[in-house]
Amino acid sequence: MTTSYHEPVMLTECLDGLAIKPGGIYVDVTFGGGGHSRAILERMDPNSRLIAFDQDADARANAEAIHDPRLTFVPANFRNLKRFLRLYGIKQVDGILADLGISSHQIDTPERGFATRFDADLDMRMNQQAERSAKAVVNTATEAELHKILGMYGEITNARTAATAIVAARANRPLQTVNDLKAALQRLAPRGKENKFFAQVFQAIRIEVNEELSVLEEFLEQVPDTLTPGGRLVVMSYHSLEDRLVKNFINKGKFHGEVEKDLYGNELKPLQAVNRKPIEASAEEISRNPRARSAKLRIAEKWLKTPFAPPKPLPGKNAKAA
């Protein structure tokens, strides 16, 4: 399989954000169809190196088709970033790219169960070796758990009612397929907005199945140690939950609460934002590639040095004379 999963969104902006330099080491943590990785390789010199991660088995064939000695493919979830880099003798890298969310390939493959327009088994696993599928979630999660999943991850206004409907439907027989789940919720879909409603339902269950938000948090927490001083982080997200985590970590060094400060009011955070507001796709790109419509691109840089110099202590009465 050598076809691309999707046309890379804001490709030029992503590459410019990485600020690729000669002899650098770069990481693409969401290889997919290899669109971003191929473009990174084109900008790299012969002495540079690219490490690409992807847990989806379908991505491996795309990586094997590239035939470039500068590319190392890692068939793993990017929550394991530091562990696998250490395995390859790499302590720090010059840039990290993450194109979050689901690929067009995954959506367009009916048997993967990601799309609302195909009837297939409820699967939605990005890692097809993982044990827990969408079928397991909708048939075993409690009503309270489903309410939380649909409300938090899908931002569905009638999440409690939807959770109740799923539990009632599965009491008659297990929900096995995409159409089973849609039938259980059909009466709750707002008229004229059915597609949006079911997209939100499927997004919520997909995020739960793949632990996407916790994976993103684990990944971001590894970034400061993984980047060299001056190294770049480039992250593209497609819904507000992801973007909020990325924004907070860049601006505050944490996911919740306010940025911590030292006794002198200096902010204690490892990254600085390169773009104050997220970069969005142009109208021309959106018309050509509708997937770009919801994309938000954030770029950050690790401080070249500690962003502040702690003041020297005042000499005490026991201090030696200069």
C-alpha positions as CSV (number, residue, x, y, z in Angstrom):
1,M,0.0,0.0,0.0
2,T,1.7,3.2,-1.2
3,T,-1.2,5.6,-1.5
4,S,-1.2,8.5,0.9
5,Y,-3.7,8.5,3.7
6,H,-4.6,12.1,3.0
7,E,-3.3,15.3,1.5
8,P,-1.2,16.8,4.3
9,V,-2.9,19.9,5.7
10,M,-0.9,23.1,5.8
11,L,2.2,21.2,4.6
12,T,4.4,24.3,3.9
13,E,3.4,25.9,7.2
14,C,4.4,22.7,9.1
15,L,7.8,22.4,7.3
16,D,8.5,26.1,7.9
17,G,7.6,25.6,11.5
18,L,10.1,22.8,12.0
19,A,12.9,25.2,10.7
20,I,14.8,22.2,9.3
21,K,18.6,22.7,9.5
22,P,21.6,20.6,8.2
23,G,22.5,17.6,10.2
24,G,19.4,17.8,12.3
25,I,17.3,14.9,13.8
26,Y,13.6,15.2,13.4
27,V,10.5,13.2,14.4
28,D,7.2,12.7,12.7
29,V,5.1,11.1,15.4
30,T,2.0,10.6,13.1
31,F,3.5,9.0,10.0
32,G,0.2,7.9,8.4
33,G,0.6,7.8,4.6
34,G,4.0,9.5,4.9
35,G,3.0,12.9,3.3
36,H,4.7,15.0,5.9
37,S,7.7,12.6,6.2
38,R,8.4,12.6,2.5
39,A,8.3,16.4,2.5
40,I,10.6,16.6,5.5
41,L,13.1,14.2,3.8
42,E,13.1,16.5,0.7
43,R,14.2,19.4,2.9
44,M,16.8,17.4,4.9
45,D,20.5,17.2,3.9
46,P,22.3,13.8,3.6
47,N,23.5,14.0,7.2
48,S,20.1,14.5,8.8
49,R,17.8,11.8,10.2
50,L,14.1,11.3,10.5
51,I,12.3,9.1,13.0
52,A,8.7,8.3,12.2
53,F,6.1,6.8,14.6
54,D,2.8,5.2,13.8
55,Q,0.8,2.4,15.6
56,D,-1.4,1.6,12.6
57,A,-0.1,-1.4,10.8
58,D,-1.3,0.0,7.5
59,A,1.2,2.8,7.8
60,R,4.2,0.4,7.9
61,A,3.8,-0.4,4.2
62,N,3.9,3.3,3.3
63,A,7.1,3.7,5.3
64,E,8.7,0.7,3.6
65,A,7.9,2.1,0.2
66,I,10.1,5.2,0.8
67,H,13.5,3.5,0.7
68,D,15.5,6.3,2.3
69,P,18.3,5.4,4.7
70,R,17.7,8.6,6.6
71,L,14.3,7.3,7.7
72,T,13.7,5.0,10.7
73,F,10.1,3.8,11.1
74,V,8.9,2.9,14.6
75,P,5.7,0.9,14.7
76,A,4.5,2.3,18.1
77,N,2.2,4.8,19.7
78,F,3.9,8.2,20.2
79,R,3.2,8.1,23.9
80,N,6.4,6.0,23.9
81,L,8.5,8.7,22.3
82,K,11.4,8.9,24.7
83,R,11.6,5.2,25.2
84,F,12.0,4.4,21.5
85,L,14.4,7.3,20.9
86,R,16.6,6.0,23.6
87,L,16.4,2.6,21.9
88,Y,17.9,4.1,18.8
89,G,20.6,6.0,20.8
90,I,18.9,9.4,20.5
91,K,18.7,11.7,23.5
92,Q,17.4,14.9,21.9
93,V,16.1,16.0,18.5
94,D,15.8,19.3,16.6
95,G,12.1,19.1,15.8
96,I,8.9,17.2,16.4
97,L,5.8,17.1,14.2
98,A,2.4,15.8,15.3
99,D,-0.6,15.8,12.9
100,L,-3.3,14.7,15.3
101,G,-6.6,13.1,14.8
102,I,-7.8,10.5,12.3
103,S,-6.6,10.0,8.8
104,S,-8.7,10.0,5.7
105,H,-7.4,6.5,5.0
106,Q,-8.8,5.2,8.3
107,I,-12.2,7.0,7.6
108,D,-12.4,5.7,4.1
109,T,-11.7,2.0,5.0
110,P,-15.1,0.6,5.8
111,E,-14.0,-2.3,7.9
112,R,-12.2,-0.1,10.3
113,G,-15.5,1.2,11.6
114,F,-14.5,4.8,11.9
115,A,-17.0,6.3,9.5
116,T,-20.7,6.8,9.9
117,R,-21.5,6.3,6.2
118,F,-20.4,2.6,6.1
119,D,-22.0,-0.3,7.9
120,A,-19.2,-2.3,9.5
121,D,-18.2,-3.8,12.9
122,L,-17.8,-1.1,15.6
123,D,-14.0,-1.1,15.8
124,M,-12.3,2.3,15.7
125,R,-8.9,1.0,16.9
126,M,-6.0,2.9,15.5
127,N,-3.8,0.1,16.8
128,Q,-5.6,-3.0,15.5
129,Q,-3.8,-5.2,18.0
130,A,-5.3,-3.3,20.9
131,E,-7.9,-5.2,22.9
132,R,-10.6,-2.6,23.5
133,S,-12.7,-1.7,20.5
134,A,-15.7,0.6,20.0
135,K,-17.9,-2.4,20.3
136,A,-16.6,-3.1,23.8
137,V,-17.1,0.6,24.8
138,V,-20.7,0.8,23.8
139,N,-21.7,-2.6,25.2
140,T,-19.8,-2.6,28.5
141,A,-19.4,1.0,29.7
142,T,-21.9,2.0,32.4
143,E,-24.5,4.6,31.6
144,A,-22.6,7.2,33.7
145,E,-19.4,6.4,31.8
146,L,-21.2,6.8,28.4
147,H,-22.7,10.1,29.6
148,K,-19.2,11.4,30.4
149,I,-17.6,10.1,27.1
150,L,-20.3,11.6,24.9
151,G,-20.5,14.8,26.8
152,M,-16.8,15.4,27.3
153,Y,-15.3,14.0,24.1
154,G,-18.2,14.6,21.7
155,E,-19.5,17.8,23.3
156,I,-23.0,16.5,22.7
157,T,-25.7,18.5,24.4
158,N,-28.1,15.6,25.0
159,A,-25.3,13.3,26.2
160,R,-27.2,11.9,29.2
161,T,-30.2,11.0,27.0
162,A,-27.9,9.4,24.4
163,A,-26.2,7.3,27.1
164,T,-29.6,6.1,28.3
165,A,-30.7,5.2,24.8
166,I,-27.5,3.1,24.2
167,V,-28.0,1.2,27.4
168,A,-31.7,0.5,26.6
169,A,-30.8,-0.6,23.1
170,R,-28.1,-3.0,24.1
171,A,-30.4,-4.6,26.7
172,N,-32.3,-6.2,23.8
173,R,-29.2,-7.3,21.9
174,P,-25.5,-6.2,21.8
175,L,-24.7,-3.3,19.5
176,Q,-22.3,-4.9,17.0
177,T,-22.2,-2.6,14.0
178,V,-22.2,1.1,12.9
179,N,-25.8,0.9,11.9
180,D,-26.8,-0.7,15.2
181,L,-25.4,2.3,17.1
182,K,-26.9,4.8,14.7
183,A,-30.3,3.1,15.0
184,A,-30.1,3.3,18.8
185,L,-29.6,7.1,18.6
186,Q,-31.6,8.0,15.5
187,R,-34.5,9.6,17.3
188,L,-32.1,11.9,19.2
189,A,-30.3,13.3,16.1
190,P,-31.4,16.9,15.5
191,R,-33.4,17.2,12.3
192,G,-31.2,18.5,9.5
193,K,-28.0,18.1,11.6
194,E,-28.0,14.3,11.7
195,N,-24.5,14.0,10.1
196,K,-23.0,16.4,12.6
197,F,-24.6,14.6,15.5
198,F,-23.3,11.2,14.5
199,A,-19.9,12.6,13.7
200,Q,-19.7,13.9,17.3
201,V,-20.9,10.5,18.7
202,F,-18.3,8.7,16.7
203,Q,-15.5,11.2,17.6
204,A,-16.3,10.7,21.3
205,I,-16.2,6.9,21.2
206,R,-13.0,7.0,19.0
207,I,-11.2,9.2,21.5
208,E,-12.2,6.9,24.3
209,V,-11.1,3.7,22.4
210,N,-7.7,5.1,21.5
211,E,-7.2,7.1,24.8
212,E,-6.3,10.1,22.5
213,L,-6.3,12.8,25.1
214,S,-4.2,11.0,27.7
215,V,-1.8,9.9,24.9
216,L,-1.5,13.6,23.8
217,E,-0.7,14.6,27.4
218,E,1.9,11.9,27.9
219,F,3.5,12.9,24.6
220,L,3.6,16.6,25.4
221,E,5.1,16.0,28.8
222,Q,8.1,14.3,27.1
223,V,8.7,17.1,24.6
224,P,10.8,19.4,26.7
225,D,13.4,16.8,27.6
226,T,13.3,15.4,24.0
227,L,14.0,18.7,22.2
228,T,17.4,20.4,22.0
229,P,17.5,24.0,23.1
230,G,16.0,26.0,20.2
231,G,14.3,22.8,18.9
232,R,10.8,23.2,17.5
233,L,7.4,21.5,18.3
234,V,4.8,21.6,15.5
235,V,1.3,20.3,16.4
236,M,-1.8,20.3,14.2
237,S,-5.1,19.5,16.0
238,Y,-8.6,19.1,14.7
239,H,-10.9,19.7,17.6
240,S,-11.0,22.0,20.6
241,L,-10.1,19.4,23.2
242,E,-6.7,18.7,21.6
243,D,-6.0,22.3,20.8
244,R,-6.7,23.4,24.4
245,L,-4.2,20.8,25.7
246,V,-1.5,21.9,23.2
247,K,-2.2,25.6,23.8
248,N,-2.0,25.3,27.6
249,F,1.1,23.2,27.6
250,I,2.9,25.7,25.3
251,N,1.8,28.8,27.2
252,K,1.8,27.5,30.7
253,G,4.0,24.3,30.8
254,K,1.0,22.5,32.2
255,F,-2.5,21.4,31.2
256,H,-4.6,23.1,33.8
257,G,-4.4,26.1,36.0
258,E,-2.1,29.1,35.7
259,V,1.5,29.2,34.8
260,E,3.9,28.7,37.7
261,K,6.3,31.5,38.6
262,D,9.4,31.8,40.8
263,L,9.8,34.1,43.7
264,Y,10.8,36.9,41.3
265,G,7.8,36.6,39.0
266,N,9.6,34.7,36.2
267,E,7.4,32.2,34.4
268,L,8.5,28.6,34.8
269,K,7.7,26.9,31.5
270,P,10.0,25.0,29.1
271,L,8.6,26.2,25.7
272,Q,7.8,29.6,24.1
273,A,5.1,30.0,21.5
274,V,6.3,30.9,18.0
275,N,2.8,31.9,16.8
276,R,0.7,33.6,19.4
277,K,-2.5,32.5,17.7
278,P,-3.0,29.2,15.9
279,I,-2.4,29.2,12.2
280,E,-5.4,28.2,10.1
281,A,-5.6,27.0,6.5
282,S,-6.3,29.4,3.7
283,A,-9.7,29.5,2.0
284,E,-8.1,28.1,-1.2
285,E,-6.7,25.1,0.7
286,I,-10.0,24.4,2.5
287,S,-11.8,24.4,-0.9
288,R,-9.3,21.9,-2.2
289,N,-9.1,19.8,1.0
290,P,-12.1,20.1,3.3
291,R,-10.2,18.3,6.1
292,A,-8.2,21.5,6.6
293,R,-11.3,23.5,7.7
294,S,-11.0,22.6,11.4
295,A,-7.2,22.4,11.6
296,K,-5.3,24.6,14.0
297,L,-1.5,24.7,13.9
298,R,0.6,25.7,16.9
299,I,4.4,26.0,16.9
300,A,6.6,26.3,19.9
301,E,10.3,26.4,20.6
302,K,12.4,25.2,23.5
303,W,14.2,28.0,25.2
304,L,17.8,28.4,23.9
305,K,18.8,28.9,27.5
306,T,17.0,29.3,30.8
307,P,14.6,32.2,30.2
308,F,15.8,34.0,33.2
309,A,19.0,34.2,35.3
310,P,18.4,33.7,39.0
311,P,19.8,36.7,40.9
312,K,23.0,36.1,42.8
313,P,22.5,35.8,46.5
314,L,23.3,38.8,48.6
315,P,26.6,38.3,50.5
316,G,25.9,37.3,54.1
317,K,28.0,38.1,57.1
318,N,30.0,34.9,56.5
319,A,30.6,35.6,52.8
320,K,34.2,35.8,51.9
321,A,35.5,39.2,50.7
322,A,36.2,39.4,47.0
